[in-house]
Amino acid sequence: MYHKNLPRLDPDAYRGYAHVFFTNVTWQRRTLFLQRSAVDICSAMLRRCCTETNCECLVYVFMPDHVHLILHGINDASDVLHCHQMWKGRTGAALARYLAQDSSAECGAGFTGVAAAIAAESGSTCGAGCTGAAQMAAESGSTCGAGCTGAAAIWQHRGYDHVLRRKEYERGALRKMIRYILENPVRKQLAAIWQEYPYLGSMIGDYDIRHPYWWDWFYA
């Protein structure tokens, strides 16, 4: 169940050391994340956005038509909401570019496939002579219900977010929330155990989230 058009908290609630659970659903429930290439585009940009906004991604799960994330700030200058909005905008543009091109097509910067989509989002020029999001939107033929094309037709306008409350920081509570998110592929019968599902992970720590050492190390 996804909550629509819920009032968003004051922006200050997302700043500093906030932990926020986000769910983003694709436009018209398009199954965009059935292949590694689309997930790689989004995960690479997530890592970049986190670095730029002083945030970290505790866990991510790419389901076929939606994505779950827990992001948190690492210092007083962190802005988790800005990190998420930046990621959503960039991935919308890059996925539109990726979907519009053949996986072997080469852009003007000399990249192909996933690399071409990321390069285009970063400002490199494609073979058609356009740059960045303008190129992606121009080449995307998908149209949303509001009449938008390109990046605007990748994600639903508003997703769901939940800023963790004080009681959810009690020892073990955040760990349970992460496990609940990781179990999504099992509940949807996409994997027998969550460790077998390929499109999930964490961007903190020295170990893969599937490794027991990650859980031994995790602080909550």
Residue, then its C-alpha position, 0 to 999 in steps of 0.5 A: m500500500y502506498h500513501k499518496n499526497l501526504p503532507r510533507l514535514d518541515p524541511d528542517a526535519y530532513r536535515g542533520y542526522a535524520h534517517v528517512f525511509f523513502t519509497n518511489v514508484t515508477w510512472q504507471r507501474r512500469t517495470l523498469f528494474l528487471q535488468r541490472s543495467a537500469v539498477d546500475i544507473c540508479s545506484a551509481m547516481l545514488r552514491r554520487c548524490c549522497t556524496e554531494t549532500n553529506c548523506e549515506c544510504l543504509v539500504y536500497v531495494f529495487m523492486p520491478d516497479h518501485v524502489h525502497l531507500i533508507l537515507h541518513g545524514i552524517n553531519d549537521a550540513s546534511d540534507v536528506l530530502h535534497c539528496h533524495q530529490m536530486w537523485k530522483g531528478r537525475t535518475g528520471a533523466a538518465l533512465a529516460r535517456y537509457l530507455a530511448q536508446d539501443s543498449s549498444a548505441e554510442c553517444g557523442a562522448g564515446f560511451t555506450g549503454v549505461a555509461a552513455a546514459i550517465a554521461a548524458e546526465s552529467g552534461s556530455t553530448c550525445g550523437a544527436g548534439c543535445t546535452g544532459a536532460a534535454q537530450m533524454a527528454a527529447e528522445s523519450g517517447s513516453t508520456c505521463g498523464a499530465g502530458c509530460t515526456g522524458a524524465a517526468a514520465i519515469w517516476q510518479h510525482r510524489g512518493y512516500d517518505h517517513v522520517l524516523r521518530r525517536k522510538e525508532y532509534e531504540r536499539g534494534a528498531l532500525r535494524k528491524m526496519i532494514r530487515y523488513i525492507l530487505e524482505n520485500p522480494v521474498r514477500k513478492q515471491l521474487a526470491a526464496i530468501w532476500q540474500e538471493y535477490p540481486y538488486l539490493g544492498s547498502m552503501i555503508g560499511d566494508y562488507d556486502i549487506r548479505h555478509p554476516y559481518w555487515w550485521d555484526w558491524f552495524y551500529a543499530 
